[in-house]
Amino acid sequence: MQMNKVYKEALISDARYKVLYGGAGSGKSKVVAQKIVLDMLSDGRYKILCVRKTNKSIKESVFAEIKEVISENDLDAFFKINKTNMSFTCLNGARVITSGLDDVEKLKSIKGINRIWAEEASEISEKDFRQLNLRMRGKNKLGYQIYLTFNPISELHWLKRVFVDVGLDDSYVLKTTYEDNAFLDEAYIKTLIALKEQDYQYYKIYCLGEWGSLGNLVYSNWEKADLSKEVERFDNFYNGLDWGFSSDPTAFVRAHLDQARKKIYIVQDFAHRETHNEDIAKEVKDIIGREIVTCDSSEPRSIAEVCKYGVNAIGAKKGKGSIEHGIKWLQKYRIIVDENCVDTINELSTYKYREDKDGNVLPKPLDKNNHIMDALRYAFEEEMVDSGQWGW
């Protein structure tokens, strides 16, 4: 099994907390998946919990990473893979269980964990981390360890404060970038380096692996909240859908508008890659029933397909200047995001105006990490038109 040498010390460390952070393409998630597979093969006593903030994001991340490691090393005969529960069982009894932190009942039922991997740990709260930490206690001959892997999107994040600024006892912290990944393809490297000319803040985070700044965000008018009880009183919903497939996700958002109090409540979202329109249609229909969803009009075939599967879909009008005008309209409202809408929170935290190489802010938003943001504009397009925002 070929592994990046830069992670050797991290993998053999006895520290309870192993924090691997840095730029995109650094191979940090891949090496943790490799370590998990090797541990399982070596000892049947391993019971490993792999988590993300929400259960829906597991399939395309940790489950896919571990499955790929097993497949590319011809180890399928040693593992039973349960695609329904997204779990792995080695012939010697070692197990990997996956769960979103939103699946409380499943987490309560999981016992005997001695390893945890929190992928995209920047999504989870410090409270989530404490709860995970408490799950690993008692006597265990293999000891206990937690892997935390993430991109450093905000210099104000609790992960920086706890593990970098203060330095939690019994922790090993390693920052890596694409330059530490011996197996990265040239095309992806060029994509990362090109960020320097497109937006310097994104270049610092995703190429250099440096902690991001909150400056120049498109939306600073938002906050997280638990909307599980409030949603019962909402009497209107607006739905938006932005098309994608492999490199970009198909993104959906559902929101409530409180015009009197100038607030928008985002209650549900998803962002799926490599998901066909039939499956997208089923998920959207389960959420919205016969409500209307306004879609990116650049793909009329996709709109027709989801309509065929029973979704009441229409194309957005868009038009010249619609991005800038839509942003200005949304900036007039206070945006409250349910804490389980992780994809929306990630985009709101990173959707920025362009900067040149000297750090000067440019008047256009960066066309990156904005798929739910686009869907949100589509969802409220009619409200924008009715208010005369675009002069139509």
N, C-alpha and C positions, 0 to 999 in steps of 0.2 A: 504494500500500500504506500503510494507516494504522498509524503506530507511536507508542508513547508517547514524548513528548519528553524525559522524564527520563533516558532511556537513550542520548540522542544522543552525549554525550561518551564514554560507555563503548564505543559501537560504533565510533567513529572513532579511539579510542586505539590507539597502537602497542604497548602493553604486552603482554608474553608471557602474563601471567596476568590474566584478567578474572573477578573474583569478584563475582557478583550474588546477594545474599542478602537475606532479609527475610521479611515476612509472606506469608500465603496471598493469592492474588488480586492480587498486585502486577504481574503480567504479565511477570515476568522470563524464564520459559521460552518464552513466546510470542515475545518480542522476539528471543531467540537463534535460534529457528526461522525467523523472518522474515529475520534477518541471513544465515543459512545459505543460504536460497533466493536472496536477492539476490546474494550472492557467487557462487553457482553460475552464475547467469545472466550475470554480468559477466565471468567468466574461466574457461575450460575447464581451467585448471591446478589448480583447487581439488580437494583430496582430503580429505574430512572424515570423521573417526571420531566417532560418537556412542555413548556408553557409559552403562550403569548397572551396579550391582554384579552383577546376574544377568541372563542373557539373556531369561528369561521375562517380565521387567518392561518390556522394550523396546517391545513392541507397543502397550501402552496409554499410553505416555508419549512418548518422542522421535519414534518412527515416526508416531504419531497426530498429534503437533503439527506436524511438517513436512508431512505429507500434507494436513492441514487448511489450512495456509498456501497451499499450491499450489492447492488446490481453491477456496478462497474468493476468490482473486485471478485465477481463470480461466487458470491457467498449465499446465493438464494437458497441453496439446499440446507443451510444451517439455521434459517429463520422462517418463522411463520408470520406472515404479514396480514393483519386484519384491516382492510381498507375502510370498513364501516366505522370501527372504533378508532382507526388511525393509531394502531398499536403494533408492537413488534415483540415476538417471543423467540428467544434462542433455544436450540435443542437442549441446552444444559439448564434451562429454567430461567435464565436472566430475561428481564422484561423492560420494555420502554412503554410508558403510558403518556399520552398527550392530552392536554386540556387547556381550554381558555380560562382565564381568571374570572370570566363572567359565568362559568358553569359551576356555581358554588356547590351544588349537591354532589356532583361528580368528584370534586376536590375533597369533600368531606369523607367520601367513601374510600379514598386511596390511603393505604397504610404501608408502613415499612419502607418508605423512600430513603435512599442513601445518596442519590445524586439528583440535582435539578439543573436543567438548562432553561434559562429565560432568554429567548431570542427576541430581538428588537426591544431590549430592556428599557429603552427610553420611552416606550409606550406605557410602562407600568408605573404606578405610584409608589412612594416610599412605604405607604401602608401595605400595598400588595407585597412588597419585598419582605416586610416584617412577617407577614402571614406565611409566606413561603419558607422563611428562615425557621419559623417555629415548627414546621412539619418535620424537620430533621433533628430529632433528639433521641436520647436513650443510648444504650450500648449497641455498637455496631462494629464488627471486626474490619470492615472496609472503610470506616470513617465516613464523614459527610462532606460534600462539596457542592457549591453552586457556581455554575458558569453564567456570566452575564455578557451578552454580545450586543453591540449597538453602534450606530453612528452618532457622534457627539453634536446633536443638532442645536443645543442651547447651552450657553455658558452659565445659565441660571438653574440648570437641571439639578435635582437632588443627587444624581449619580456623581456628578462632578464634586459637589460639596462633600459627600460621604467618603468617596473612594480616592479622589485626587487631591482636593484641598485639605481635608482633615486627615484622611488616610485611616480607614477602619483596620483595627487589629486583625491579624490572621488573613490578610488579603494579598493577592498577587495581581498587579495591574500592568497591562501591556498595551501600548498604542502601536498600531501598524497601519501601513498604507498599501496601495497597489504595488509599490516598489518591493514589498516584502513577499509578494506572491509570484513564485517562480513559474506558475502554470497559467498565468493570465494571458489571454490573446491580445494581439497588437491592436486590433480594431477597438476593443474596449478601452485600452490604455489611451488611445487617441481621443476617444469620447470624453474621458475624464480630464485630460490635459486641455481639451478645447473649452472646458468650463471657465478657464482663466480669462478668456476674451469675452465670454458671454455674461458671466456674473461672478465677481471675485469672492463673494461670500460663499456661494455654492462650491466654488473651487477650493476654498479653505476647508470646508466641511468634508466634502465627498472625495476630493483628490488628496489634500494634505492631511486630512483627519484631525483638523484643529476644531476646538469648540466654537460653535456658531454664535453669532450675535443676533439679538432680537431687533436690531435696527432695520429700517426699510421694509418691514413687513407690509404687505398689501392690506391685510386686515389686523388691526390691533383692538378692534371693538368686539371682542368675544371672550367667553369664559366657559369653563366646564361646570356641569351640574348633574345631579341625579334626577332625571326627569321621569322616572318610572311611575310616580304617583301623579305628577302634573299632567301627563299625557292624556289622562282620563277626561280632563275638562276641555281639551282642545276640540274646537268645532270646525276647523278647516285645515286642509292639508294641501301642500304643493309638492309635486314630484318631478324630479329631473333625471335624465339619463344621458351619459356621454359614452360614445362607442370606443372600444379598443379591442385588443386581442392578446398579442404576445408582449411586445415591448411596452405598450401602454395598456392599462386595465380598462375594462368596461366598468364605469362608475355610476352608482345610483345614490340619490339622496332624497329624503322625505322630511319636510319641514312644516311647521305651523307658523302663521303670521298673526301677530297681535298688533294690529294697526294703531289702536288707541294708545298703547304703551310703547310703540315703536320698537318692538322686539320680534326677533325671529328665533324659533326654537327648532333645532335640528334633532330629530328623534330616531332616525334610522339611516343606515348607509351600507354600502358594500363597494368593494373594488376588486374585481375578479380578472385574472389573466387566463388566456387560453380556454375561455368558456364560451360555448356555442349559444347562439341566440335562443334556441329552444329552452335551454336551461336558465338563461337570463330571464326569459319571459315567464317561466314557472315561478321563479323567485320573486320577481316584481309583482306578478298577479297575486301571489300569496300575501304580499304586504299591502297592496293598494286596492285589491278587488276591482271594482268598475270605475275607480277614479281615473282621471287623466294623468298621463306622464308625458312631459314635454322632452323631446329627444333632440340630439344634435342632428340637424337636417342634412348634413353632408353625406349621410348614408341612408337614402330612401329605401334601399333593399332591406336593410336591417329593420327599419321601421315597419315595413310591410310584413316581414317575417314575424316579429313579435305580435303584430296585430292578428296574424293568422292563428297564433296560439292563444288568443283571447285577451290580449292587453290593449287597453284603450290608449294608444300611443299617437302623438302628433309631432310634427317637426317644428323646431324653433324657427322663428322668422330671421333671427340674427340681423345681419345688415352691417353697413359701414359704421365703425366706431362702437359696435355693440359691446365689445369686451370692456372698453374704458367706461362707457355709460353704465353698464351693468354693475361694475365695481363701485362706481360712485353712488349708485342707488343703494347697494348693500351696505356701504360704509355709513349710511345715515341711520342704520338700525343697530341695536344691541343684539348680538348673536349669542344665544345660549345653546351649548352643544351637550347632548347627553354623554356622560362619561364613557359609555360603551361604543360610541362612534369614533373608534380609534383612527380610521382612515381620514375622516374629516379633521380630527384634531391634529394629525400629522401634517396635513396640507395647510391648515391655518397657521401652524407653527413655522412653516418653511416657505410659504408662497410669498415671494419677494419681488420688489421692483429690481430691474436690471441695474448693475453697477459696471462701470468700465474698469480697466486695470488700475486706475488711480483711485478707485473708491468713490467716484462721482455717481450719484443716483441718476438713472435715466428714466424718462417718463413712461416706459412700457414695462409691464410685468414680465418676468421670466416665464417662458413657456415650458415649465417643468413643475412636477408635483401639483398639478392644478386640475386634475380630472373631475374630482368632486366639486371643486370650485366652479368649473364650467357647468356641471350639472345643476348646481345651485342657481346660477344665472338663468339657465333655461327654465327651471322650475317657476321662477318668479317673473318670467318675461312679460306675461299679460299684465301683471301689476305695474311693471315698469312702463309699458305702453300706455296704460290707462292714466298713469300719473303725468303723462307728457314728457317722461324722461328722455325719449328719443325723438320727440316731435313728430311721431307718426299719426 
